[in-house]
Amino acid sequence: MSDVVRSKNAAKNAKKKAKAAAAKKAAAEEAAAAGDASGAAREERAGKLQEPGGAPAAAAGAGGGAVDPAKEAKKIQKKLRQIEQLEEKQAGGTTLEDTQLAKLATKADLVAQLAALDL
C-alpha cells in the first residue's frame, strides 16, 4: 500500500504548503544575501542612535521630542508606589525575587530623579 490516495482538498493543501515552504526558503536566502550588505547599514544606524557619551539616545529622552516633566514625575511616582508595596511584602515575611530586589535598589535613584524634576 505505497500508493496513498488523497482527496482533492488534501492535494491542494499539500501544493499550498510546498509553495509556501519554497517561498519561505527563497526569502531566507535573499535575506541572508542582503544581510551582508545590510549588516553594515544596521551598525551605522545603531551608531547614529547613540549619543557621543555612548548612551543610547532613546534612554536619554531624545527619542522623539521633549519630555513632559509632569508625565515623568507621574512615572517615577508610580515606580515608587510599587517599591513601597514590595517593601511591605518584604516586611511581611515574603521572599522577593531577584528582579523585585533590583527594583528596591533603584529607590534612592528614583527619589533623586523626582527631586531633580522639582515638582
CNS distance restraints for C-alpha pairs under 8 A (distance, minus, plus):
assign (resid   6 and name CA) (resid  10 and name CA) 5.87 0.50 0.50
assign (resid   6 and name CA) (resid  11 and name CA) 6.18 0.50 0.50
assign (resid   7 and name CA) (resid  11 and name CA) 6.32 0.50 0.50
assign (resid   8 and name CA) (resid  12 and name CA) 6.42 0.50 0.50
assign (resid   9 and name CA) (resid  13 and name CA) 6.13 0.50 0.50
assign (resid  10 and name CA) (resid  14 and name CA) 6.14 0.50 0.50
assign (resid  11 and name CA) (resid  15 and name CA) 6.31 0.50 0.50
assign (resid  12 and name CA) (resid  16 and name CA) 6.24 0.50 0.50
assign (resid  13 and name CA) (resid  17 and name CA) 6.16 0.50 0.50
assign (resid  14 and name CA) (resid  18 and name CA) 6.18 0.50 0.50
assign (resid  15 and name CA) (resid  19 and name CA) 6.09 0.50 0.50
assign (resid  16 and name CA) (resid  20 and name CA) 6.06 0.50 0.50
assign (resid  17 and name CA) (resid  21 and name CA) 6.05 0.50 0.50
assign (resid  18 and name CA) (resid  22 and name CA) 6.16 0.50 0.50
assign (resid  19 and name CA) (resid  23 and name CA) 6.20 0.50 0.50
assign (resid  20 and name CA) (resid  24 and name CA) 6.06 0.50 0.50
assign (resid  21 and name CA) (resid  25 and name CA) 6.11 0.50 0.50
assign (resid  22 and name CA) (resid  26 and name CA) 6.17 0.50 0.50
assign (resid  23 and name CA) (resid  27 and name CA) 6.11 0.50 0.50
assign (resid  24 and name CA) (resid  28 and name CA) 6.15 0.50 0.50
assign (resid  25 and name CA) (resid  29 and name CA) 6.23 0.50 0.50
assign (resid  26 and name CA) (resid  30 and name CA) 6.09 0.50 0.50
assign (resid  27 and name CA) (resid  31 and name CA) 6.00 0.50 0.50
assign (resid  28 and name CA) (resid  32 and name CA) 6.09 0.50 0.50
assign (resid  29 and name CA) (resid  33 and name CA) 6.20 0.50 0.50
assign (resid  30 and name CA) (resid  34 and name CA) 6.06 0.50 0.50
assign (resid  31 and name CA) (resid  35 and name CA) 5.60 0.50 0.50
assign (resid  32 and name CA) (resid  36 and name CA) 6.95 0.50 0.50
assign (resid  33 and name CA) (resid  37 and name CA) 7.61 0.50 0.50
assign (resid  34 and name CA) (resid  38 and name CA) 5.92 0.50 0.50
assign (resid  35 and name CA) (resid  39 and name CA) 5.52 0.50 0.50
assign (resid  36 and name CA) (resid  40 and name CA) 7.32 0.50 0.50
assign (resid  37 and name CA) (resid  41 and name CA) 7.08 0.50 0.50
assign (resid  38 and name CA) (resid  42 and name CA) 5.96 0.50 0.50
assign (resid  39 and name CA) (resid  43 and name CA) 6.23 0.50 0.50
assign (resid  40 and name CA) (resid  44 and name CA) 6.16 0.50 0.50
assign (resid  41 and name CA) (resid  45 and name CA) 6.20 0.50 0.50
assign (resid  42 and name CA) (resid  46 and name CA) 6.18 0.50 0.50
assign (resid  43 and name CA) (resid  47 and name CA) 6.17 0.50 0.50
assign (resid  44 and name CA) (resid  48 and name CA) 6.37 0.50 0.50
assign (resid  45 and name CA) (resid  49 and name CA) 6.36 0.50 0.50
assign (resid  46 and name CA) (resid  50 and name CA) 6.75 0.50 0.50
assign (resid  49 and name CA) (resid  56 and name CA) 6.00 0.50 0.50
assign (resid  49 and name CA) (resid  57 and name CA) 5.53 0.50 0.50
assign (resid  49 and name CA) (resid  58 and name CA) 7.66 0.50 0.50
assign (resid  50 and name CA) (resid  54 and name CA) 5.70 0.50 0.50
assign (resid  50 and name CA) (resid  55 and name CA) 5.65 0.50 0.50
assign (resid  50 and name CA) (resid  56 and name CA) 4.26 0.50 0.50
assign (resid  50 and name CA) (resid  57 and name CA) 5.13 0.50 0.50
assign (resid  51 and name CA) (resid  55 and name CA) 5.58 0.50 0.50
assign (resid  51 and name CA) (resid  56 and name CA) 5.98 0.50 0.50
assign (resid  51 and name CA) (resid  57 and name CA) 5.54 0.50 0.50
assign (resid  55 and name CA) (resid  59 and name CA) 7.10 0.50 0.50
assign (resid  55 and name CA) (resid  60 and name CA) 7.21 0.50 0.50
assign (resid  56 and name CA) (resid  60 and name CA) 6.69 0.50 0.50
assign (resid  57 and name CA) (resid  61 and name CA) 6.64 0.50 0.50
assign (resid  57 and name CA) (resid  62 and name CA) 5.50 0.50 0.50
assign (resid  57 and name CA) (resid  63 and name CA) 6.26 0.50 0.50
assign (resid  58 and name CA) (resid  62 and name CA) 5.47 0.50 0.50
assign (resid  58 and name CA) (resid  63 and name CA) 4.35 0.50 0.50
assign (resid  59 and name CA) (resid  63 and name CA) 7.60 0.50 0.50
assign (resid  61 and name CA) (resid  65 and name CA) 7.75 0.50 0.50
assign (resid  61 and name CA) (resid  66 and name CA) 7.49 0.50 0.50
assign (resid  61 and name CA) (resid  67 and name CA) 6.63 0.50 0.50
assign (resid  62 and name CA) (resid  66 and name CA) 7.17 0.50 0.50
assign (resid  67 and name CA) (resid  71 and name CA) 7.73 0.50 0.50
assign (resid  67 and name CA) (resid  72 and name CA) 7.28 0.50 0.50
assign (resid  68 and name CA) (resid  72 and name CA) 6.27 0.50 0.50
assign (resid  69 and name CA) (resid  73 and name CA) 6.04 0.50 0.50
assign (resid  69 and name CA) (resid 117 and name CA) 6.37 0.50 0.50
assign (resid  70 and name CA) (resid  74 and name CA) 6.28 0.50 0.50
assign (resid  70 and name CA) (resid 119 and name CA) 7.53 0.50 0.50
assign (resid  71 and name CA) (resid  75 and name CA) 6.41 0.50 0.50
assign (resid  72 and name CA) (resid  76 and name CA) 6.30 0.50 0.50
assign (resid  73 and name CA) (resid  77 and name CA) 6.05 0.50 0.50
assign (resid  73 and name CA) (resid 114 and name CA) 6.09 0.50 0.50
assign (resid  73 and name CA) (resid 117 and name CA) 7.03 0.50 0.50
assign (resid  73 and name CA) (resid 119 and name CA) 7.61 0.50 0.50
assign (resid  74 and name CA) (resid  78 and name CA) 6.14 0.50 0.50
assign (resid  75 and name CA) (resid  79 and name CA) 6.39 0.50 0.50
assign (resid  76 and name CA) (resid  80 and name CA) 6.20 0.50 0.50
assign (resid  76 and name CA) (resid 110 and name CA) 6.30 0.50 0.50
assign (resid  76 and name CA) (resid 113 and name CA) 7.83 0.50 0.50
assign (resid  76 and name CA) (resid 114 and name CA) 6.64 0.50 0.50
assign (resid  77 and name CA) (resid  81 and name CA) 6.20 0.50 0.50
assign (resid  77 and name CA) (resid 114 and name CA) 7.84 0.50 0.50
assign (resid  78 and name CA) (resid  82 and name CA) 6.34 0.50 0.50
assign (resid  79 and name CA) (resid  83 and name CA) 6.23 0.50 0.50
assign (resid  79 and name CA) (resid 110 and name CA) 7.97 0.50 0.50
assign (resid  80 and name CA) (resid  84 and name CA) 6.20 0.50 0.50
assign (resid  80 and name CA) (resid 107 and name CA) 6.77 0.50 0.50
assign (resid  80 and name CA) (resid 110 and name CA) 7.25 0.50 0.50
assign (resid  80 and name CA) (resid 111 and name CA) 7.94 0.50 0.50
assign (resid  81 and name CA) (resid  85 and name CA) 6.36 0.50 0.50
assign (resid  82 and name CA) (resid  86 and name CA) 6.33 0.50 0.50
assign (resid  83 and name CA) (resid  87 and name CA) 6.15 0.50 0.50
assign (resid  83 and name CA) (resid 103 and name CA) 6.84 0.50 0.50
assign (resid  83 and name CA) (resid 104 and name CA) 5.78 0.50 0.50
assign (resid  83 and name CA) (resid 107 and name CA) 7.12 0.50 0.50
assign (resid  84 and name CA) (resid  88 and name CA) 6.25 0.50 0.50
assign (resid  85 and name CA) (resid  89 and name CA) 6.30 0.50 0.50
assign (resid  86 and name CA) (resid  90 and name CA) 6.12 0.50 0.50
assign (resid  86 and name CA) (resid  96 and name CA) 7.90 0.50 0.50
assign (resid  86 and name CA) (resid 100 and name CA) 7.25 0.50 0.50
assign (resid  86 and name CA) (resid 104 and name CA) 7.47 0.50 0.50
assign (resid  87 and name CA) (resid  91 and name CA) 6.07 0.50 0.50
assign (resid  87 and name CA) (resid 104 and name CA) 7.61 0.50 0.50
assign (resid  88 and name CA) (resid  92 and name CA) 6.12 0.50 0.50
assign (resid  89 and name CA) (resid  93 and name CA) 6.57 0.50 0.50
assign (resid  89 and name CA) (resid  94 and name CA) 5.48 0.50 0.50
assign (resid  90 and name CA) (resid  94 and name CA) 5.06 0.50 0.50
assign (resid  90 and name CA) (resid  95 and name CA) 6.41 0.50 0.50
assign (resid  90 and name CA) (resid  96 and name CA) 6.71 0.50 0.50
assign (resid  96 and name CA) (resid 100 and name CA) 5.91 0.50 0.50
assign (resid  96 and name CA) (resid 101 and name CA) 6.40 0.50 0.50
assign (resid  97 and name CA) (resid 101 and name CA) 6.28 0.50 0.50
assign (resid  98 and name CA) (resid 102 and name CA) 6.12 0.50 0.50
assign (resid  99 and name CA) (resid 103 and name CA) 6.27 0.50 0.50
assign (resid 100 and name CA) (resid 104 and name CA) 6.35 0.50 0.50
assign (resid 101 and name CA) (resid 105 and name CA) 6.36 0.50 0.50
assign (resid 102 and name CA) (resid 106 and name CA) 6.77 0.50 0.50
assign (resid 103 and name CA) (resid 107 and name CA) 7.23 0.50 0.50
assign (resid 106 and name CA) (resid 110 and name CA) 6.21 0.50 0.50
assign (resid 107 and name CA) (resid 111 and name CA) 6.20 0.50 0.50
assign (resid 108 and name CA) (resid 112 and name CA) 6.24 0.50 0.50
assign (resid 109 and name CA) (resid 113 and name CA) 6.20 0.50 0.50
assign (resid 110 and name CA) (resid 114 and name CA) 6.12 0.50 0.50
assign (resid 111 and name CA) (resid 115 and name CA) 6.20 0.50 0.50
assign (resid 112 and name CA) (resid 116 and name CA) 6.13 0.50 0.50
assign (resid 113 and name CA) (resid 117 and name CA) 6.39 0.50 0.50
assign (resid 114 and name CA) (resid 118 and name CA) 6.79 0.50 0.50
assign (resid 114 and name CA) (resid 119 and name CA) 7.66 0.50 0.50
assign (resid 115 and name CA) (resid 119 and name CA) 7.41 0.50 0.50
